[in-house]
Amino acid sequence: MLALRLARGAHPLVQLRRLLVAAAAAGTGFLLLCTLAYAMEHPGAGSVLRLAWCVAPIAATVYFAVAVARTDPGTRPRAGLSAIGLGPARLMVLAAISTAVACALGSMVALLVFLHLRGDLSGLPFDGAAAELLAAGRPLPLAAALTLLTVVPLAASAASAAALRPRPAKAGGVEEPAAPAPAPSGLPWGVALLAAGLAVEMYASGRGGGPGVGLPVPGGADGNPAGILAGWALTAVGLALAGPGLTYLCGRVLQAARPGAVRLLAGRVLQEEARRIGRPLGVLCAVASGAYASAVLYAGPRPGVGPLTTLGALLVAGCAVLTLATAAVEARQSRADTTAALLRLGAPATMLRGSAALRAGALTAVFAPLTWIVAELAALPLGR
């Protein structure tokens, strides 16, 4: 009840973010139900492969839900809350419950839409256009459907609890003084995985994709070699791991060669926020490069893009963009005290705006060419 009261009294923008989480969960739940319908019509290994294609939308939805939970002001520790029993552990539980409620709402919407399109509620709509896709002629195993719909709420609530778990206090209760943040350690691993993914794609494309080798995509694009898709996944993980390190290096470069106040402030902020915004940036780069590679793939003599493929792609891309925007909001909230202190000391607002523009320009100058290079290399084997 407390979680519901906090959710009801939240700011409209917070409510909007929760509704977006529910919408993402609804789309992912609908994809899972469509996979179940395909398994009812075509039992066998192809159903398992289609279920594997839902991993990307599930991961994108859970990642977005965690980002929203981190920015929720109702789950942020504040002075005096521990006295009424709302310590960090209790706030973590409330965040997990709020995330589960939003995702469960989306899953229920997905179930209602799915049943409506199947004709289980009030007859077949749209002249039965979706009857074959959703196995309208077969009885729906309700237990299996509900089991699939619990995947996103359970995964999102568990991930939110893990991300917001209470951190151990410093020894002796003394805070360490501020110093530049240490560099993230994932850059070498990210570069290695990126190179390995591109190498796997090149090797798999040389072997070709004969009959029985393909990995079917729901709604179209059958016959892609599984090795190419595995290399694509490695490339995406590599970009996500390399994102924080590249963001930190951008901050170092901005502070090089006797920087002024604006460059120094922009560089320090990027170093402090490297872990918070670097990974969403890397994920967005992976999604953008994958979208370019998909455009090259469908430009050839391949089947057209099906409705489920389009829905999955929109879910992954939308969640990536929204996660980056949410991370930017979290970063702004985390440095609100610093910004207020600078303004009290007489720093002009133009300096703060110039610092923000410089940070955005530096990140664009690094990640835009990187995305284009990875997209070209990833699309090279698909164009053969």
Protein Blocks (a to p, Z undefined) as FASTA:
>chain_A
ZZmmmmmmpcfklmmmmmmmmmmmmmmmmmmmmmmmmmmmmgcjklmmmmmmmmmmmmmm
mmmmmmmmmmmmklgccehklmnopafklmmmmmmmmmmmmmmmmmmmmmmmmmmmnopm
nopehhlmmmmmnopmbccdfklmmmmmmmmmmmmmmmmmmmmgccdddehhiacddddd
dddfklmmmmmmmmmmmmmmmmmmmnopaehkaccdehiaehiafklmmmmmmmmmmmmm
mmmmmmmmmmmmmmgghiafklmmmmmmmmmmmmmmmmmmmmmmmmmmmmmmmmmmmmmc
cddddfklmmmmmmmmmmmmmmmmmmmmmmmmmmmmmmmmmmmnopafklmmmmmmmmmm
mmmmmmmmmmmmmmmmmmmmmmZZ
